[in-house]
Amino acid sequence: MKTRHIADLAVPALGLGCMNLSHAYGAPPPPAQAEALLLEALDLGVTLFDTAALYGFGANETLVGRVLKPHRDRIVLASKGGMAGVEGADGMKRVIDGRPDAIRRNCEDSLRRLQTDRIDLYYLHRWDKSVPIEDSVGAMADLVRAGKLRHVGLSEVSAATLRRAHAVHPIAAVQSEYSLWTRNPEIALDAACRELGTALVAFSPLARGYLTGTLRDVAGLDAKDIRRGMPRFHAEHYAANLKLLGAYEALANEAGCSPAQLALAWLLARGEHVLPIPGTTRSAHLRENLGAVDVQLTPELLARLDAAIGQHNVSGARYSAATQLEVDSEAF
């Protein structure tokens, strides 16, 4: 596996997003299947594993911790706090809380679930806009000094917020949705990451399945699938977006790869600081994704890809209006 860097951490060009092993896209796979996929990824050279306190309200960290504990010295473990499940009178609820006490509590809970004494990369999952970013990052810096975290990251933030945070403590990575159909980082965040030496970790690099070319009927999505609440996956928008796939799939054929591999190769070509973390529940898809590191794209084909799918022709917003208010990233 070709390597890139997050601060002083050498990581594979492609990591593994572990979220959908426990969360978000309907019923998760059986435990044995999830465990086997994590171990297969490790065997294939993946060493960057990304999880969060939120995913499955702790279940994903518990899974990752249990399965990968015997291999802890071989992996780079990334998790997130500042957004987690909180038990209330009507059950478990997702709560964004960036207060220093909450971040410290989230970190301790994650360390316990992950069965480790230090997390290699710990992100503020969402900036709690009621708390100055300097206070939240300051708490994370304290955890670095205490030896509980190795590096600090942010998720879904603007270039301006990144700069404010970086002035408090070096930000090793920013995680942002980035793919052919979500170009928000190109507004200003990408340039700021390059300037500051911050890695840009791309989540949902396959556009939540859209860029694989296999999701044709959104009516069949599970009732609890988070895509049901995303405008781009609403029937009227998705029908328009499906019309873009013909030209895109033709370019994949021309490049001699699958549509999924083309999407990942496009991201890898954006710069050495970009690290996609595709997630999957299936062995065949894992192997297909990892094959993207060998796909070479010419400047001419990259330009045609930009013309085929981008902010100029994708239909529908990335998030609902309410969810968009929770994120700080610039929006097209």
C-alpha positions, 0 to 999 in steps of 0.5 A: 500500500502506498503511504501518505502522512498525517503529521508524523504518522505514515498511513496508507493512501486509503484508510477504512471508515468504520462507521457503516459497520455499526451505524447510518445505512440501515441494519449493520452487518452481523458481528462476525462479518464486521470483525472479518472485514476489519481483519481483512483490511489489516491483512491487505495493508490498511492501517488507518481505521476511523471511528467515533463515539457517535457511531452506534452510540459507542458500538463501533468503537467497542467493535474496533477496540475488541478486534484490533487490540491485538494489533494495536502497534500496527495501526493508526487509530482515529476517533472523534468526540464532541458529538456523542449519544447522551441518555435522556428520558426518551432514550439515547440522543445525539448531542453536540457538546464542545465544552472542555468537560464534555470533550474530556469525558468523551475521550475517556469513554473512547479510550475505554471502549477502544481498549487503548491508553492513547488515540493516535488522531482525535477529531472534534466531530462537530464544532459546538458553536456555543463554545469558542473553538479555542476552548474545545481545541485547548481541552484537546491540547491538554489531552495531548499533553496528558499522553491520551491523544497523539494528534488533534483533528477537526471535522466539518469546519471552514478554513477560518475555523481551522486557522483559529484552531491551529493557532491554539494547537497544531491541527494534524487533519481535517475530516470533510466530505469530499468527492466528485459530487461534494466539492466544498473543501475546494472553496477555501479549506483545501488551500488552508490545509496545504498551507498549514501542513494539515491532512485533508481526510475525505469521508464519503469519497464514494458519495454514499454509494452514488459514485459506485454506480450501483445505487439506482433506486433510492426507494429501496433504502432502509427506513433508518438509512440516513440518506433518506434525510439528504436532499440529493437522495430524494427521488426528484434530485436523485433522478437528475443525478442518475443522468450524470452517471452515463458519462462518468461510467464511460470515463471509468471504462476508458481508465480501465477501472470500476466507477468506485475506483475512479472516484477514489483515484480522482481524490488521490490525484488532488494532492498527497495531503488528501486521504480518502477513507471509504467504508464498506461492509463487504470484502469484495468492495474492500478489495475493489476500493484498495485497487484504486491506488494503482489507477493512473489518471491523465490530466486530460481525463481528470479535466473531463471528470471535473466537467462530468460531475461537480457542483455545477450539475449535481442536484440537491443540497448535501444536507437538510437545512437543519443539519447544515446549520450544525456544520461549519464547512463552506457550502456551495 
